[in-house]
Amino acid sequence: MQLKEQLLESCKTFVNKRLRTVQETISSNQKALTSEAKSSAGDKHETGRAMLQLEMEKASQQLAGISEMNTILSKIDIYKSTKIAHLGSLVFTNIGNYFLSISAGKISVDKEDYFAISVSSPIGKMLLGKAEKENFSFNNKTVEIVFIK
């Protein structure tokens, strides 16, 4: 399996784990709401329901974010190769290696670290559209793009 394929698979695994966690939270909260409806202890009952309702709204927002990440991942063509950084590029710099995809954090492949980052993240915005051998300043450091795959 190619390096970019492994990175993309790791990103998909990251999203699927998040999805399972959110689905478990929603399921748990739905069960709790059902049991809350059966007991009625005045103000305490209302507070409990309100807290569960907030948790459900938060989980719904997380589901929307997960859906957006899946959409972004589906747009990545890991076989497209240009010397300009774009969604799906693997960018090697003097400060680290970046996979322009979703914000999934550090991914290690063959004892080498790569950072899956969103193109809308601060470093992602700086890398997007840059070419090999270009330099830019980020967090008071000069970043040089060594290679783009």
N, C-alpha and C positions, 0 to 999 in steps of 0.2 A: 504494500500500500504506500502510495506517495505521501510525502510530508504534508502537503496541503489537504489531502484526503483525510489524513489522521487528525489534523487540526479541526477540519470541518466536522468530522464525526464527534470529536470531543465537545465542540460547541453544541451539537445536537443533543448529546448526552446530558450536558449541563441544563439545557432548556427542558428536556424530558424529566429530569429530577425535580426541577422547580415546579413543573406542571403537576407532578404527583404530590408534592408537598402541599401545594395550594388546593388541589382537589381533596386531599385528606382533611385540610383545615375546613373547607366548605362543608364536607360531609359531617365532620365532628360538630360544627356550629349548627347545622340543620337539626341534628339529633338533639343538641342542647336546647335549641329554640322550641322544639316539639315538647321536650320535657318541662321547659319553663312555662309553656302554655298550660300544662296540666296543673302546676302548683300556682297558687296565687297568695303571695305574702305581702301584699300592699306595695309600698315604695321599693322595697328590696327587689320584688318581682320586676317592677318597671325598670329599675336600674340595670338589672341583669339582662333583660331583653334589649335595652338600649346598647349595652356593651357588645352583646352578640351581634346586633344589627350593624354596629360600626365595624366589627371584625369581618362581617360578610361583605360590606362595602369595600374594605381594604383588600380582601381576597379577590373581589371582582376586578379591582384596578390591577392587581397583580396578574390576573388572567389576561387582561387586555395587553399588558406589557409582554407576556409570554407569547401571545398571538402575534404581536408586532415583531418579536425576535424571530419567530418561525417564518414570518413573511420575508424578513431580511435574509435569513439563511437560505430560503428558497431562491433568492435572486443571485446568489453567489455562483459564479462560474469559475471553478478552481482551475480549469484548463485554459482560460483566457490569460495570455501572457503578454504584458506590455512593460515598458520601462518607466511607466508613469503609475504611481500608486493609485489604486482604485479599490472598490469593494471587492474583497476576495484576494487582494494582494498580500504577499508575505514580504514584509519590508525589514531588511537587516540594516541596523544602524550601529553607530559606535557606542550607543548606550543601551541597546537591547534589540530584540527581534519582535516584530509586531505582525499579527494576523488581523487585517482589517475586516471585521465581521460584526460581532456583537460583544458586549462587555461581559466576558466569561472569565476574565482573570488569567492567572498563570497556568499554562499547559506545558507539561514536560513530555518531550518525545525524544527517545534515545539519549537520555541524560542531558538534553539541551532544553533551555527554557524559552518559551514563546509567550507573548501576551496577546490574548484575544481581546481586541478593543473595538469599540463602536466608532464609526466614522464621525459621529457627532460628539465624541469625547474631546477634551482639549487637545491631547496629542494626536488623536485621529484626524481632527480638523487640520492640524499642522502638516500631517503626512499626506493627506489627500491631495492628489494632483501634482505632487512633487516627483522629480525624476532622480535617477541614480546620480550620485556624486553631488547632489544639492545639499546645502547647509541651511539650517535655520536655528533660531534661538528659542529654547523652551526651558522654563524654570531656571533662568540664568545660566544655562549650559548650551554650548554649541553642539547641535546634533547634525551628524553627517550621515546621509543615506548612502550606505556602502553598496547595497545590491537589492534589487526588487525581483521577486519571483512570482 
